[in-house]
Amino acid sequence: MKDLQLPSLPTGLMPLLLCFGLAACGREVMRPMQDLNSSLLQSASSRREPAFGRRWLASLSNYQGREKIELLDLRSRRPVPLPGLNRPDSHPISVSVSANGERLALVRQRGDQTELLLYQRSLGTVQRLELSAKGIPRKVSLDGFGRLLAVQVSRDGRWDVDLIRLSS
């Protein structure tokens, strides 16, 4: 087999061509999803903390001054009911969703307690999760299978990340 011979280029030109090539590719990939974005704008006055599952978008959505966790089915562009999850006496801080949309991990403030929770959508159940070492959970990230959870935790003035293996 013959070795591939590239034409010789002046020194420094190859990295420049590579950058232009990558920039051109990047422009093709990044396009706003106008139809989906406009439906998101209409359904809540504001959103934050977005998290993707395969066909799901979980976010903290503000409705008339009250934040709640919302799960949106991206195919139908409709919110999915989450019975038992959004309580009037709590304030959500962070949310993450598994790829299949079955599990949501969340951190919420309720009174003077910060809670780390796992919600199972098909059952409509909320399970409180305990940290192995005392700390205050702040942010969550579920893996795609919904079996491993990373939690950002404040302990004694510093940030840690705890990994929690969840039962199937």
Stockholm file with secondary structure:
# STOCKHOLM 1.0

chainA/1-168         MKDLQLPSLPTGLMPLLLCFGLAACGREVMRPMQDLNSSLLQSASSRREPAFGRRWLASLSNYQGREKIELLDLRSRRPVPLPGLNRPDSHPISVSVSANGERLALVRQRGDQTELLLYQRSLGTVQRLELSAKGIPRKVSLDGFGRLLAVQVSRDGRWDVDLIRLSS
#=GR chainA/1-168 SS CCCCCCCCCCTTHHHHHHHHHHHHHHHHHCCCCHHHHHHHHHHCSEEEEEEEETTEEEEEEEETTEEEEEEEETTTTEEECCTTTCCTTEEEEEEEECTTSSEEEEEEEETTEEEEEEEETTTTEEEECCCSSCCEEEEEEECTTSCEEEEEEEETTEEEEEEEECCC
#=GC SS_cons         CCCCCCCCCCTTHHHHHHHHHHHHHHHHHCCCCHHHHHHHHHHCSEEEEEEEETTEEEEEEEETTEEEEEEEETTTTEEECCTTTCCTTEEEEEEEECTTSSEEEEEEEETTEEEEEEEETTTTEEEECCCSSCCEEEEEEECTTSCEEEEEEEETTEEEEEEEECCC
//
